[in-house]
Amino acid sequence: MSSLTNFTQPKSTQLKNQSVFMRSSSAPPSSVLLSLLINQVPANQAKIPQTKACQLLVFLMVVSCFVLGLSVVSLLTAQTAVAATPTMPTTVPTTTSSPLADGGEEREAQINTTPDPFGRETPRGTVLGLLRALTDDEPLLASNYMNLSPADNAPVTVRKFKKALDTGGRLDTDLQISNLPEGNVHDNLPAHRDHVGFIRVEDGQVPLIVERVQTQTASPYWKFSKDTIDAINTQVNTHKMTWVERYTIDALKGKKILNLDLADIMAVVLLVLSCFMVMYVLVWLLYLLVNFVYPRVRNRPLPINGKVILPFSVVLTSLMLTEIMLLAGVSVTVREPVNRFSEILALMAVSWLLLRVIDAVFGSAERISYKRNYVERLAIIGLLRKMAKVLLFIFAAIIIFGNLGFDLTGGIAALGVGGLALALGAQKTVENLVGSLVVVADRPIRVGDYCRFGSLEGTVIDIGIRSTRIRTLTRTIVTVPNGDFSSMMIENYAARDMFRFYHKLFIKRSAEPRILKELIYDLEQFLRNHELTNQEWNQVYLIELRQDCYVIELQAYIHASGIVEFYEKQTTVLLDILNKVAEYDVEHALPTQQLLLNTDHGMSESSPVPKTYPNQPSVRTKNDHTQRQSSHNTDAIHSTNTKGALSDPSGLSTNP
């Protein structure tokens, strides 16, 4: 009974009488306990390099200072909130309070709507207020957060409640506990009851339930239910000693820092260090095993490097620390602030780990792009990597600040409005960004392709985030915004799987039809059997009869990797065709020129014939000569072929 009534004694008497049961014969000192915790991993299992060990020790010191600093900040915040709370009567209120029945009528007109001085308007406020009261060792203040009857002994009940939380209590996180006056309406519980945690007992669990009560003189507020308190008094063994109480050395008994037991603080530090070291070694060994097996199974190196070991170890440590502290029996007043910031540390470590995964994934994508010569994807891959990191940072910040209790509704709304304004002001930039994604995703062109777009054509030299650059045939560079480029009609010459061979032969009309028929047949067989052509489409036809020649059309397809190779193969095929035509008694129809001379009938034979120049009006074409002959039958017409007309070095005709 002395341990149960300890709250009713003065604080000086409590410090003198407070004792922790401990086996003096078997209780090791703190140095021995530290060595036992650290030596859980045998030295022959893994040999960490000296540099890694130094980095590990430094990181452990940083993590410990970080956790302790956050705990101190949390406690200072709690003390400030308690100091700001108005002084209330030190006795349990005797006003009749009862839970709101399901479907009961609320007489709002008779309820005083003033804020609750204890901050019990929401279930989260009730839980945090109880923890602050237990931290400050104020049993009467803590009793205001419990639905007690006048017959209950408030200090004894609070003492049992705290002991139950220390030995096996597990409170929900702040985000899981409702911060609304009406509570959580989706927990499948009555409207006036909320679940905020549980206490482990030998037979199972005792749920921690808060209920909404109402009086005639105050607005509704939340308290721990009477059923929960009765279950704790009957089912929880409050005389059971925890590991911290059992193995605490005498020098730490009764000493406190910021109203927290120094023994609990030291236990938390040792548990954090030992848990992290064990997790780091296990993850390191697991990575070595995977790095050894994966290349032998997949025939390629492991895409994830060793930089994921540290953040993954921190994540596992944060997840295991809560259960380890609960098993060790760390006081709830120390455990809950550490749990809160271990969750924040876990979120930061998860974000850190995801950053490593993002680097690994996009690094693999860049290597594949280089390997397959998809150089145009590199800019988009870099952009997507940055966007993924920014989005990860934003979501992590929202979750972390929400876990700290900040209301981010207004900030998210302002961010949405600001993003909308930014999008409206940067429409062209967004359009070009979307256009670049379309160009890379649809892949109408690639870097190095020769294409025609609009009225220009050239070789693509770069596909960037905002624009595409093309080098034209005049060696200039044209920059086209991707928003416009994605909507253009693009003709990609580099995407051709074969090149069309299309040419015409002009044979003089002096060729005999029989010989012409043989020539056409032999040329078709020649193209069909040529080593540089394929069987896709080989055709040789007589397509036109002109006044001076026959027109023979030749069509085929030639495989080539590019335009330069096609021109080389086309030259070979054309020369072979000319050699084939030379075997037949035919002539190529060449362009001719006719000079029509007008002679004067009054001119004597001894008079010299004037030379007619090509640029004088007397020079006529064949059509002009026909027209002139129909109108002037007395004109003499002399025609010569081109060779005879140009036999004179001066380029003039000397034929009479």
C-alpha positions as semicolon CSV with decimal commas, in nm:
position;residue;x (nm);y (nm);z (nm)
1;M;0,000;0,000;0,000
2;S;0,293;0,236;0,051
3;S;0,367;0,226;-0,321
4;L;0,004;0,295;-0,405
5;T;-0,038;0,583;-0,163
6;N;0,289;0,742;-0,252
7;F;0,108;1,018;-0,444
8;T;-0,062;1,139;-0,130
9;Q;0,265;1,209;0,052
10;P;0,473;1,527;0,012
11;K;0,733;1,527;-0,261
12;S;1,022;1,531;-0,008
13;T;0,885;1,223;0,160
14;Q;0,829;1,061;-0,181
15;L;1,194;1,107;-0,273
16;K;1,307;0,949;0,054
17;N;1,065;0,660;0,047
18;Q;1,075;0,593;-0,327
19;S;1,256;0,269;-0,399
20;V;1,286;0,029;-0,684
21;F;1,301;-0,338;-0,608
22;M;1,619;-0,479;-0,740
23;R;1,830;-0,789;-0,687
24;S;2,153;-0,654;-0,547
25;S;2,335;-0,985;-0,594
26;S;2,260;-1,016;-0,966
27;A;2,215;-0,657;-1,081
28;P;2,506;-0,570;-1,313
29;P;2,640;-0,215;-1,328
30;S;2,567;0,006;-1,627
31;S;2,900;-0,073;-1,794
32;V;2,830;-0,445;-1,776
33;L;2,479;-0,388;-1,912
34;L;2,619;-0,188;-2,204
35;S;2,870;-0,461;-2,282
36;L;2,596;-0,725;-2,272
37;L;2,383;-0,524;-2,512
38;I;2,665;-0,455;-2,754
39;N;2,806;-0,809;-2,747
40;Q;2,487;-0,956;-2,882
41;V;2,663;-0,977;-3,220
42;P;2,973;-1,202;-3,212
43;A;3,289;-1,050;-3,344
44;N;3,351;-1,336;-3,586
45;Q;3,025;-1,280;-3,776
46;A;3,121;-0,962;-3,954
47;K;3,426;-0,741;-3,971
48;I;3,327;-0,385;-4,042
49;P;3,609;-0,170;-4,181
50;Q;3,754;0,091;-3,952
51;T;3,617;0,381;-4,154
52;K;3,271;0,227;-4,145
53;A;3,300;0,180;-3,771
54;C;3,395;0,545;-3,721
55;Q;3,105;0,659;-3,933
56;L;2,875;0,428;-3,742
57;L;2,982;0,564;-3,404
58;V;2,943;0,922;-3,521
59;F;2,597;0,847;-3,657
60;L;2,495;0,677;-3,332
61;M;2,599;0,985;-3,137
62;V;2,405;1,209;-3,374
63;V;2,094;0,992;-3,352
64;S;2,109;0,980;-2,974
65;C;2,148;1,357;-2,947
66;F;1,869;1,404;-3,198
67;V;1,627;1,180;-3,007
68;L;1,714;1,337;-2,673
69;G;1,687;1,687;-2,816
70;L;1,346;1,618;-2,964
71;S;1,231;1,466;-2,637
72;V;1,346;1,774;-2,447
73;V;1,165;2,000;-2,693
74;S;0,849;1,795;-2,652
75;L;0,870;1,811;-2,276
76;L;0,932;2,185;-2,279
77;T;0,629;2,227;-2,502
78;A;0,423;2,018;-2,264
79;Q;0,539;2,221;-1,965
80;T;0,453;2,544;-2,144
81;A;0,105;2,413;-2,217
82;V;0,059;2,306;-1,858
83;A;0,181;2,642;-1,730
84;A;-0,069;2,817;-1,954
85;T;-0,353;2,604;-1,815
86;P;-0,557;2,793;-1,555
87;T;-0,539;2,675;-1,198
88;M;-0,825;2,441;-1,126
89;P;-0,958;2,301;-0,801
90;T;-0,745;2,019;-0,664
91;T;-1,046;1,804;-0,589
92;V;-1,233;1,588;-0,828
93;P;-1,542;1,769;-0,958
94;T;-1,857;1,653;-0,789
95;T;-2,090;1,753;-1,069
96;T;-2,283;1,467;-1,207
97;S;-2,146;1,361;-1,544
98;S;-2,275;1,087;-1,767
99;P;-2,189;0,968;-2,114
100;L;-2,407;1,083;-2,398
101;A;-2,637;0,797;-2,480
102;D;-2,668;0,678;-2,840
103;G;-2,932;0,884;-3,011
104;G;-2,988;1,093;-2,696
105;E;-3,113;1,447;-2,728
106;E;-2,866;1,728;-2,653
107;R;-3,000;2,035;-2,486
108;E;-2,761;2,283;-2,648
109;A;-2,950;2,581;-2,518
110;Q;-2,852;2,495;-2,159
111;I;-2,485;2,415;-2,230
112;N;-2,214;2,665;-2,165
113;T;-2,000;2,683;-2,481
114;T;-1,687;2,815;-2,308
115;P;-1,367;2,619;-2,391
116;D;-1,271;2,342;-2,154
117;P;-0,987;2,463;-1,929
118;F;-0,820;2,119;-1,938
119;G;-0,819;2,095;-2,319
120;R;-1,052;1,794;-2,328
121;E;-1,262;1,904;-2,627
122;T;-1,115;1,624;-2,842
123;P;-0,991;1,270;-2,772
124;R;-0,636;1,372;-2,864
125;G;-0,648;1,663;-2,623
126;T;-0,756;1,428;-2,341
127;V;-0,472;1,183;-2,406
128;L;-0,205;1,455;-2,430
129;G;-0,340;1,629;-2,122
130;L;-0,321;1,307;-1,919
131;L;0,039;1,249;-2,031
132;R;0,136;1,602;-1,931
133;A;-0,022;1,558;-1,588
134;L;0,156;1,224;-1,535
135;T;0,487;1,379;-1,645
136;D;0,446;1,662;-1,391
137;D;0,353;1,410;-1,120
138;E;0,016;1,577;-1,059
139;P;-0,231;1,299;-0,970
140;L;-0,518;1,532;-0,893
141;L;-0,476;1,710;-1,227
142;A;-0,456;1,373;-1,401
143;S;-0,781;1,260;-1,236
144;N;-0,968;1,529;-1,430
145;Y;-0,908;1,323;-1,746
146;M;-1,075;1,012;-1,598
147;N;-1,442;0,948;-1,546
148;L;-1,424;0,877;-1,172
149;S;-1,703;0,852;-0,924
150;P;-1,692;1,049;-0,595
151;A;-1,617;0,728;-0,408
152;D;-1,298;0,657;-0,604
153;N;-0,960;0,742;-0,453
154;A;-0,818;0,968;-0,722
155;P;-0,443;0,941;-0,636
156;V;-0,455;0,563;-0,601
157;T;-0,650;0,520;-0,924
158;V;-0,409;0,747;-1,112
159;R;-0,113;0,556;-0,969
160;K;-0,256;0,224;-1,090
161;F;-0,338;0,372;-1,429
162;K;0,018;0,497;-1,479
163;K;0,165;0,166;-1,361
164;A;-0,053;-0,019;-1,611
165;L;0,063;0,210;-1,892
166;D;0,427;0,159;-1,790
167;T;0,410;-0,221;-1,786
168;G;0,207;-0,284;-2,102
169;G;0,024;0,027;-2,224
170;R;0,026;0,110;-2,592
171;L;-0,128;0,441;-2,697
172;D;-0,219;0,513;-3,057
173;T;-0,018;0,769;-3,249
174;D;-0,134;1,129;-3,265
175;L;-0,252;1,088;-3,622
176;Q;-0,461;0,785;-3,524
177;I;-0,637;0,965;-3,239
178;S;-0,912;1,198;-3,356
179;N;-0,865;1,570;-3,306
180;L;-1,230;1,655;-3,372
181;P;-1,489;1,740;-3,104
182;E;-1,720;1,467;-3,231
183;G;-1,440;1,208;-3,229
184;N;-1,382;0,935;-3,484
185;V;-1,716;0,850;-3,640
186;H;-1,575;0,565;-3,853
187;D;-1,436;0,334;-3,581
188;N;-1,747;0,112;-3,551
189;L;-1,796;0,230;-3,193
190;P;-2,082;0,430;-3,043
191;A;-2,077;0,797;-3,130
192;H;-1,965;0,902;-2,782
193;R;-1,676;0,650;-2,751
194;D;-1,331;0,640;-2,916
195;H;-1,050;0,385;-2,903
196;V;-0,709;0,538;-2,815
197;G;-0,495;0,234;-2,732
198;F;-0,472;-0,083;-2,527
199;I;-0,295;-0,242;-2,232
200;R;-0,147;-0,588;-2,256
201;V;-0,244;-0,834;-1,986
202;E;-0,185;-1,204;-1,946
203;D;-0,526;-1,297;-2,085
204;G;-0,518;-1,055;-2,377
205;Q;-0,571;-0,683;-2,402
206;V;-0,764;-0,417;-2,217
207;P;-0,884;-0,149;-2,462
208;L;-0,831;0,214;-2,368
209;I;-1,159;0,392;-2,437
210;V;-1,240;0,761;-2,399
211;E;-1,601;0,871;-2,383
212;R;-1,774;1,200;-2,437
213;V;-1,948;1,327;-2,124
214;Q;-2,172;1,623;-2,074
215;T;-2,281;1,827;-1,774
216;Q;-2,539;2,095;-1,732
217;T;-2,281;2,364;-1,668
218;A;-2,013;2,297;-1,931
219;S;-1,973;2,195;-2,292
220;P;-1,913;1,825;-2,374
221;Y;-1,563;1,694;-2,313
222;W;-1,380;1,362;-2,330
223;K;-1,259;1,139;-2,042
224;F;-1,123;0,791;-2,005
225;S;-1,425;0,570;-1,955
226;K;-1,531;0,413;-1,629
227;D;-1,522;0,068;-1,787
228;T;-1,154;0,111;-1,879
229;I;-1,059;0,217;-1,528
230;D;-1,250;-0,072;-1,368
231;A;-1,086;-0,321;-1,606
232;I;-0,741;-0,189;-1,515
233;N;-0,814;-0,220;-1,144
234;T;-0,929;-0,582;-1,179
235;Q;-0,715;-0,728;-1,463
236;V;-0,380;-0,547;-1,461
237;N;-0,110;-0,654;-1,218
238;T;0,025;-0,322;-1,099
239;H;0,276;-0,488;-0,864
240;K;0,483;-0,637;-1,144
241;M;0,833;-0,495;-1,171
242;T;0,968;-0,391;-1,508
243;W;1,318;-0,458;-1,636
244;V;1,411;-0,094;-1,589
245;E;1,305;-0,104;-1,223
246;R;1,475;-0,438;-1,169
247;Y;1,816;-0,351;-1,314
248;T;1,846;0,019;-1,232
249;I;2,159;0,096;-1,030
250;D;2,127;0,274;-0,700
251;A;2,298;0,588;-0,828
252;L;2,009;0,656;-1,066
253;K;1,723;0,594;-0,826
254;G;1,500;0,893;-0,761
255;K;1,692;1,126;-0,989
256;K;1,500;1,320;-1,250
257;I;1,567;1,551;-1,541
258;L;1,278;1,772;-1,650
259;N;1,043;1,561;-1,435
260;L;1,161;1,243;-1,612
261;D;1,332;0,955;-1,435
262;L;1,700;0,946;-1,522
263;A;1,686;0,565;-1,523
264;D;1,428;0,568;-1,801
265;I;1,634;0,814;-2,005
266;M;1,948;0,601;-1,974
267;A;1,750;0,291;-2,064
268;V;1,621;0,460;-2,379
269;V;1,972;0,563;-2,483
270;L;2,108;0,211;-2,434
271;L;1,815;0,054;-2,616
272;V;1,850;0,292;-2,913
273;L;2,223;0,228;-2,948
274;S;2,201;-0,148;-2,910
275;C;1,898;-0,184;-3,136
276;F;2,058;0,025;-3,409
277;M;2,386;-0,166;-3,395
278;V;2,211;-0,501;-3,417
279;M;1,991;-0,385;-3,707
280;Y;2,286;-0,234;-3,892
281;V;2,487;-0,554;-3,871
282;L;2,190;-0,766;-3,978
283;V;2,110;-0,542;-4,276
284;W;2,477;-0,531;-4,372
285;L;2,500;-0,912;-4,369
286;L;2,175;-0,937;-4,565
287;Y;2,307;-0,697;-4,828
288;L;2,629;-0,897;-4,862
289;L;2,425;-1,214;-4,911
290;V;2,198;-1,057;-5,174
291;N;2,496;-0,896;-5,349
292;F;2,660;-1,240;-5,365
293;V;2,356;-1,435;-5,488
294;Y;2,190;-1,188;-5,726
295;P;2,468;-1,166;-5,991
296;R;2,490;-1,545;-6,006
297;V;2,115;-1,585;-6,055
298;R;2,042;-1,295;-6,292
299;N;2,384;-1,269;-6,461
300;R;2,406;-0,898;-6,394
301;P;2,522;-0,684;-6,100
302;L;2,287;-0,581;-5,822
303;P;2,126;-0,249;-5,923
304;I;2,111;-0,123;-5,561
305;N;2,435;-0,008;-5,403
306;G;2,536;-0,019;-5,039
307;K;2,405;0,329;-4,964
308;V;2,066;0,180;-4,868
309;I;2,210;-0,003;-4,565
310;L;2,211;0,295;-4,331
311;P;1,859;0,432;-4,398
312;F;1,711;0,081;-4,398
313;S;1,874;0,015;-4,061
314;V;1,725;0,337;-3,923
315;V;1,378;0,236;-4,046
316;L;1,399;-0,104;-3,878
317;T;1,534;0,052;-3,559
318;S;1,243;0,297;-3,544
319;L;0,993;0,017;-3,595
320;M;1,148;-0,211;-3,333
321;L;1,223;0,055;-3,074
322;T;0,859;0,093;-2,965
323;E;0,819;-0,276;-2,889
324;I;1,157;-0,298;-2,719
325;M;1,083;-0,002;-2,489
326;L;0,743;-0,152;-2,405
327;L;0,905;-0,486;-2,327
328;A;1,169;-0,320;-2,109
329;G;0,904;-0,128;-1,915
330;V;1,019;0,225;-1,993
331;S;0,784;0,477;-1,830
332;V;0,501;0,598;-2,050
333;T;0,601;0,959;-1,981
334;V;0,937;0,892;-2,151
335;R;0,823;0,632;-2,400
336;E;0,550;0,835;-2,571
337;P;0,769;1,138;-2,663
338;V;1,037;0,899;-2,789
339;N;0,775;0,704;-2,986
340;R;0,649;1,022;-3,145
341;F;0,990;1,129;-3,264
342;S;1,096;0,778;-3,355
343;E;0,801;0,781;-3,595
344;I;0,926;1,110;-3,736
345;L;1,275;0,962;-3,762
346;A;1,128;0,657;-3,935
347;L;0,950;0,880;-4,187
348;M;1,273;1,068;-4,254
349;A;1,461;0,740;-4,293
350;V;1,194;0,606;-4,529
351;S;1,223;0,923;-4,735
352;W;1,599;0,883;-4,735
353;L;1,564;0,522;-4,844
354;L;1,320;0,615;-5,120
355;L;1,566;0,876;-5,245
356;R;1,826;0,601;-5,278
357;V;1,575;0,383;-5,460
358;I;1,487;0,670;-5,695
359;D;1,855;0,722;-5,776
360;A;1,898;0,350;-5,840
361;V;1,592;0,324;-6,066
362;F;1,667;0,632;-6,274
363;G;2,037;0,546;-6,288
364;S;1,944;0,210;-6,435
365;A;1,716;0,386;-6,685
366;E;2,002;0,614;-6,792
367;R;2,234;0,318;-6,844
368;I;1,972;0,142;-7,056
369;S;1,922;0,459;-7,261
370;Y;2,295;0,484;-7,329
371;K;2,312;0,116;-7,414
372;R;2,024;0,133;-7,663
373;N;2,129;0,474;-7,799
374;Y;1,818;0,651;-7,670
375;V;2,008;0,970;-7,596
376;E;1,696;1,185;-7,623
377;R;1,556;1,020;-7,310
378;L;1,834;1,141;-7,083
379;A;1,694;1,493;-7,038
380;I;1,347;1,360;-6,957
381;I;1,488;1,099;-6,720
382;G;1,676;1,373;-6,533
383;L;1,362;1,584;-6,517
384;L;1,150;1,295;-6,389
385;R;1,413;1,217;-6,125
386;K;1,401;1,573;-5,993
387;M;1,021;1,578;-5,999
388;A;1,005;1,248;-5,808
389;K;1,242;1,381;-5,541
390;V;1,046;1,706;-5,504
391;L;0,715;1,521;-5,469
392;L;0,869;1,284;-5,216
393;F;1,001;1,578;-5,015
394;I;0,661;1,751;-5,018
395;F;0,470;1,441;-4,906
396;A;0,727;1,363;-4,636
397;A;0,709;1,720;-4,504
398;I;0,328;1,707;-4,495
399;I;0,326;1,379;-4,303
400;I;0,600;1,485;-4,060
401;F;0,446;1,822;-3,975
402;G;0,105;1,659;-3,947
403;N;0,250;1,410;-3,701
404;L;0,389;1,699;-3,499
405;G;0,036;1,837;-3,466
406;F;0,043;2,120;-3,717
407;D;-0,273;2,193;-3,913
408;L;-0,167;2,189;-4,276
409;T;-0,510;2,237;-4,429
410;G;-0,456;2,607;-4,495
411;G;-0,103;2,547;-4,622
412;I;-0,213;2,279;-4,865
413;A;-0,496;2,502;-4,991
414;A;-0,254;2,792;-5,037
415;L;-0,013;2,559;-5,215
416;G;-0,290;2,451;-5,449
417;V;-0,389;2,809;-5,526
418;G;-0,027;2,906;-5,578
419;G;0,028;2,609;-5,807
420;L;-0,279;2,707;-6,010
421;A;-0,156;3,065;-6,042
422;L;0,189;2,942;-6,142
423;A;0,039;2,708;-6,401
424;L;-0,171;2,990;-6,549
425;G;0,130;3,220;-6,566
426;A;0,354;2,958;-6,724
427;Q;0,123;2,804;-6,978
428;K;0,381;2,796;-7,257
429;T;0,642;2,643;-7,029
430;V;0,399;2,375;-6,916
431;E;0,294;2,320;-7,277
432;N;0,655;2,272;-7,385
433;L;0,717;2,041;-7,091
434;V;0,417;1,827;-7,182
435;G;0,526;1,839;-7,546
436;S;0,870;1,706;-7,454
437;L;0,710;1,420;-7,265
438;V;0,493;1,345;-7,569
439;V;0,793;1,353;-7,804
440;V;0,992;1,116;-7,583
441;A;0,698;0,885;-7,511
442;D;0,568;0,868;-7,870
443;R;0,921;0,865;-8,018
444;P;0,847;1,006;-8,365
445;I;1,215;1,101;-8,389
446;R;1,543;1,030;-8,218
447;V;1,870;1,216;-8,190
448;G;2,058;1,171;-8,519
449;D;1,747;1,118;-8,736
450;Y;1,706;1,310;-9,059
451;C;1,350;1,442;-9,079
452;R;1,125;1,696;-9,242
453;F;0,903;1,915;-9,027
454;G;0,695;2,192;-9,173
455;S;0,896;2,365;-9,442
456;L;1,236;2,267;-9,300
457;E;1,438;1,951;-9,291
458;G;1,756;1,849;-9,120
459;T;1,919;1,625;-8,859
460;V;1,798;1,616;-8,498
461;I;2,087;1,699;-8,266
462;D;1,912;1,736;-7,929
463;I;1,571;1,680;-7,767
464;G;1,561;1,891;-7,453
465;I;1,305;1,965;-7,182
466;R;1,178;2,282;-7,350
467;S;1,278;2,255;-7,717
468;T;1,424;2,039;-7,993
469;R;1,727;2,152;-8,195
470;I;1,775;2,053;-8,559
471;R;2,070;2,120;-8,791
472;T;1,951;2,203;-9,138
473;L;2,120;2,134;-9,472
474;T;2,266;2,485;-9,466
475;R;2,441;2,392;-9,137
476;T;2,227;2,628;-8,930
477;I;2,054;2,523;-8,608
478;V;1,677;2,562;-8,579
479;T;1,525;2,551;-8,228
480;V;1,162;2,442;-8,221
481;P;0,958;2,452;-7,892
482;N;0,839;2,104;-7,805
483;G;0,482;2,225;-7,771
484;D;0,484;2,321;-8,140
485;F;0,707;2,036;-8,249
486;S;0,475;1,770;-8,106
487;S;0,182;1,908;-8,310
488;M;0,371;1,925;-8,643
489;M;0,355;1,673;-8,925
490;I;0,696;1,506;-8,906
491;E;0,844;1,293;-9,181
492;N;1,127;1,083;-9,046
493;Y;1,358;0,963;-9,322
494;A;1,573;0,764;-9,083
495;A;1,278;0,535;-9,004
496;R;1,280;0,388;-9,355
497;D;1,344;0,016;-9,367
498;M;1,440;0,034;-9,738
499;F;1,499;0,296;-10,007
500;R;1,310;0,331;-10,333
501;F;1,505;0,303;-10,657
502;Y;1,311;0,495;-10,922
503;H;1,453;0,606;-11,255
504;K;1,357;0,643;-11,626
505;L;1,534;0,551;-11,951
506;F;1,477;0,750;-12,271
507;I;1,541;0,541;-12,587
508;K;1,533;0,688;-12,938
509;R;1,239;0,604;-13,162
510;S;1,478;0,450;-13,409
511;A;1,493;0,135;-13,191
512;E;1,300;-0,163;-13,324
513;P;1,006;-0,285;-13,111
514;R;1,146;-0,638;-13,095
515;I;1,474;-0,518;-12,953
516;L;1,290;-0,286;-12,717
517;K;1,081;-0,576;-12,584
518;E;1,389;-0,786;-12,518
519;L;1,554;-0,492;-12,344
520;I;1,260;-0,442;-12,110
521;Y;1,243;-0,812;-12,022
522;D;1,617;-0,838;-11,958
523;L;1,618;-0,524;-11,744
524;E;1,338;-0,663;-11,525
525;Q;1,524;-0,988;-11,473
526;F;1,839;-0,792;-11,408
527;L;1,678;-0,589;-11,128
528;R;1,511;-0,895;-10,982
529;N;1,834;-1,091;-10,960
530;H;2,068;-0,808;-10,866
531;E;2,251;-0,856;-10,535
532;L;2,169;-0,505;-10,410
533;T;1,793;-0,517;-10,472
534;N;1,527;-0,722;-10,293
535;Q;1,210;-0,900;-10,400
536;E;0,976;-0,638;-10,252
537;W;0,891;-0,463;-10,578
538;N;1,086;-0,491;-10,906
539;Q;0,919;-0,345;-11,213
540;V;1,032;-0,237;-11,562
541;Y;0,758;-0,097;-11,790
542;L;0,724;0,104;-12,109
543;I;0,507;0,385;-11,977
544;E;0,510;0,652;-12,248
545;L;0,556;0,705;-12,622
546;R;0,690;1,044;-12,705
547;Q;0,756;1,199;-13,047
548;D;1,129;1,154;-13,013
549;C;1,177;0,865;-12,765
550;Y;1,040;0,571;-12,572
551;V;1,014;0,615;-12,189
552;I;1,102;0,307;-11,981
553;E;1,034;0,321;-11,602
554;L;1,246;0,120;-11,356
555;Q;1,142;0,066;-10,992
556;A;1,298;-0,139;-10,712
557;Y;1,383;-0,127;-10,341
558;I;1,731;-0,132;-10,192
559;H;1,817;-0,213;-9,832
560;A;2,043;0,046;-9,673
561;S;2,114;0,173;-9,323
562;G;2,123;0,534;-9,433
563;I;2,104;0,776;-9,721
564;V;2,479;0,764;-9,782
565;E;2,482;0,387;-9,818
566;F;2,176;0,406;-10,045
567;Y;2,348;0,651;-10,278
568;E;2,650;0,423;-10,302
569;K;2,436;0,119;-10,387
570;Q;2,221;0,320;-10,629
571;T;2,531;0,430;-10,819
572;T;2,637;0,069;-10,859
573;V;2,293;-0,035;-10,987
574;L;2,275;0,254;-11,235
575;L;2,616;0,176;-11,383
576;D;2,516;-0,188;-11,421
577;I;2,196;-0,082;-11,600
578;L;2,392;0,139;-11,843
579;N;2,626;-0,148;-11,919
580;K;2,324;-0,370;-11,980
581;V;2,164;-0,121;-12,220
582;A;2,491;-0,086;-12,411
583;E;2,458;-0,450;-12,515
584;Y;2,156;-0,371;-12,738
585;D;2,131;-0,184;-13,067
586;V;1,957;0,117;-12,915
587;E;2,053;0,476;-12,851
588;H;1,974;0,707;-12,565
589;A;1,752;0,997;-12,665
590;L;1,954;1,310;-12,610
591;P;1,820;1,667;-12,616
592;T;1,842;1,824;-12,968
593;Q;1,847;2,180;-13,093
594;Q;1,713;2,295;-13,434
595;L;1,814;2,620;-13,603
596;L;1,562;2,757;-13,858
597;L;1,718;3,000;-14,107
598;N;1,525;3,241;-14,333
599;T;1,685;3,302;-14,678
600;D;1,615;3,604;-14,893
601;H;1,514;3,513;-15,255
602;G;1,656;3,841;-15,390
603;M;2,000;3,764;-15,262
604;S;2,251;3,651;-15,521
605;E;2,438;3,327;-15,489
606;S;2,762;3,515;-15,447
607;S;2,627;3,715;-15,161
608;P;2,738;3,579;-14,822
609;V;2,483;3,402;-14,606
610;P;2,441;3,593;-14,279
611;K;2,520;3,398;-13,962
612;T;2,227;3,340;-13,740
613;Y;2,286;3,362;-13,365
614;P;2,081;3,166;-13,115
615;N;1,954;3,479;-12,943
616;Q;1,826;3,645;-13,265
617;P;1,461;3,629;-13,363
618;S;1,546;3,422;-13,670
619;V;1,621;3,123;-13,448
620;R;1,308;2,910;-13,426
621;T;1,212;2,591;-13,260
622;K;1,048;2,310;-13,444
623;N;0,702;2,425;-13,338
624;D;0,776;2,781;-13,452
625;H;0,894;2,644;-13,786
626;T;0,570;2,454;-13,833
627;Q;0,363;2,763;-13,763
628;R;0,578;2,973;-13,993
629;Q;0,554;2,713;-14,269
630;S;0,176;2,721;-14,257
631;S;0,168;3,100;-14,292
632;H;0,465;3,162;-14,521
633;N;0,506;2,884;-14,774
634;T;0,780;3,072;-14,960
635;D;1,034;3,050;-14,673
636;A;1,315;2,802;-14,702
637;I;1,374;2,586;-14,403
638;H;1,702;2,423;-14,326
639;S;1,748;2,206;-14,020
640;T;2,061;2,054;-13,882
641;N;2,128;1,840;-13,578
642;T;2,299;1,972;-13,273
643;K;2,634;1,831;-13,358
644;G;2,644;1,991;-13,702
645;A;2,513;2,321;-13,572
646;L;2,778;2,344;-13,304
647;S;3,071;2,226;-13,515
648;D;3,190;2,582;-13,538
649;P;3,403;2,674;-13,233
650;S;3,213;2,998;-13,204
651;G;2,890;2,803;-13,142
652;L;2,728;2,924;-13,465
653;S;2,577;2,718;-13,741
654;T;2,767;2,730;-14,082
655;N;2,521;2,520;-14,276
656;P;2,351;2,716;-14,554
